[in-house]
Amino acid sequence: METEIINNLDNPKHLEKMYRENHNAFKREFNRIYEKIKEHKTALIWNERLNYGSDEISWGSNKELFFVIITAFIAGCIAKIPHFTNISEDYFYPRNISFIVFPALAAYFAWKQKNGIKPLVVISCAVLLSVLYINFLPANYESDTLLLACIHLPLFMWAILGFAFTGGDFKNLNKRLDFLRYNGDLVVMTAIILIAGGLMTGITMGLFELIKIRIEDFYFKYVVIWGVAAAPIIGTYLVRSNPQLVSKVSPIIAKVFSPLVLTTLVIYLSAIIYSGKDPYNDREFLLIFNVLLIGVMAIILFSVAETKNSNSKIGTVILFALSAVTIVVNGIALSAIVFRISEWGITPNRIAVLGGNVLILTNLLIVSYRLFRTFKNVKEVNSAEKSIASFLPVYAIWTIIVVFVFPLIFGFK
């Protein structure tokens, strides 16, 4: 896109077309090359258009705000289904928690971006079939495949959200990367909203306690649940209407946490050796090991996605070291899973963890290779980004297999 922008500075129509196809990617690439082209009058105009700052918070149109409020209300109603019906909470929430927020977010992007009828049909069918499928699975609480399906279904819904975000154009790597950045911004904004909500809850409880009125049950049933369900939707609305709010926060968080996580991970691996912990025979320890692996992988994904905007060699070195250490962690976890399968046989849990570890290891190796090449050629950061974006469908396919195929091939056990 960088070359295309430079070559079309005298072609305003094509620049406008590029901007409308992908606002965020165009702005990011334009700002990165602006110093090279700022002598051109067209570049000056686009710079003012893209980067004009305002101290005011944009609340969008009344129509959009109304849509967000209705969507948030519906999400809260879905969260309250066990309280409105005789459905057990233990039955409802493990199976349906992902349907509280993800369909609402997908609906927002489908409406906001005017995706057209085909993506809307795909999204609607995927959500509807998922609802029917997960709720008609046998209610066997000892079933490993049911547990796996409930754990992986939110990941499938996340993939559906990505499809809605990209407007059905999931082949576009730039849009996939924008989706990753959106997730980072959403986490930050949602955390701020929840913290503010928590403070408001504490103050409200304290005020009513002073006048000897207990509202805990009512407040948690009708305010907190709706608030938690609405937080990601309101957060999405704010970050999409005001990208300046947290667009600079996510890169800072990534830069700060990458070296901290690297240091913690090295110390943790040393402590494992010192303590004599054995992931090969300790199932709970292996589970925590894999949760750690997924968390570190997420940090690497978001950090690499933001590294492109920085020319710091140190940041790239830290990310490469972090990915290399994570490969070691992944290797230990993978060998432990293979050992347990060889010793005690195949189970749905072991196969699911094995598949997830293989995918993460493959992705990490590709990202590490691209980061290593960055030491010689800074532009290879683009390849590291694309290697992350190109792997997202692979995770989605594995998630589909675990959710929809595992219960069938393992006889719902």
Steps between C-alpha positions, in 0.01 A plus 500: 500500500794734569617491138145530372442818701823660375427409139148645513556837665389659174197272477254617771228262384717193558616626840138551602419147385788358705385696805142379475608138459700501825501819709731380776763339277509805271546738792770285658701468178454866408625620839801269475616649167379857552847642565609376155211661313407804710626739231218386274183711530274193485689349795448820703126485435473132591707555815254762623206280405634191676660656805289801586476488876203579717476509879136401491372144520293397200174325581417425138155551359181462704411205280825322580475574871143365504615182321778448758261551793248251357777249428639534853150455644448182298839366617390564859171319438687197368720502811184504713330202330557266799329756727204542264453125446544170679828426320779413741794743516738202506348384171459839331818697559767243405321438169374849417732755654659575161156590355458787746756732339645366173178498293427854621846618393466320166162668447656839575773457239260353246272803546781757525690384193194412291656166409223393268262209510745213443728559803191569711347166401825317575529663844135439589510134392826436686364648824162327473650160422749540786221583745298197396800268491651583840164494678398164351821325603427231763504642854777270620707706743772233499543538124843629396376589152217712643749688716733549203213623284396752766859623540568533125161639394592858608806470274273401211273796576811719506579375149145588392554847645818527293303405191248776577778750574663441162169523319534142377836586341699280735764440233617859545802478735490871583142466622597200712777705662255784560279243671786402733565865581130553565510212751791663683322836513175332608671321791640833623172689464288221651737476796462876559120475481492205742732674746281811488193278543659328797571835667142612435370175649707545815387861543134409439510216752663727755245777455202269545670329793511836676119522493460134600359384164649181356490494121773242436274230355304735276811690388699193405206330328383794292784752477829314522404218261369744239803722551752218452316377188487852356863597579664342188227645276534850644879459487485408132277798426743736675821370341347496151354850538809639675808304388722762664381392846710184533683472167822606673436307821516149352853547351624638833355203688660263250840669534485503879378143549717327240828535696320435830344181367835392351673547836219323687501209257876446529480511880200265493682243286797516737266456797344192337842337477586600857171381649505169313144540369411232246256601222513145365306349789331800663181569304408823685851639453487420129163677474645815660801466271273510194298795634830684547597410146177638355534823700858559389405420141227763516752759624733415213218529248391845620860619546609402150185655356602832660878476442465616140437855620828506692853508361655374825743214451481422871127430473559253218779327695273468806218355290736253333637391839147469638390287205811282534440440873133430429605241243694326779191510723289366215751224435482386863120505497486317168739228613298458820178452302665246268634316806157486663339372179766228461466397865123522560346508154292740294232717659311802359678734742848379403430519129353851535801622698740326260340663197499843664866468600605393151321798345647748748849353456473523121382859519774590746770348279380702201478823701843441656654441157348822368618695805850357457506622140397845627850543643630522141200661338260716702227453240476133603280620788228513235555130438482428874167680513366312201615166640279568803202610293532213254485244785170617646284280270705196608405562863139547392498167313644315801239662723223381265640147514511497883151649540307319228698186412648377829165424666403288199818301453541437876134405548418802720729364772 
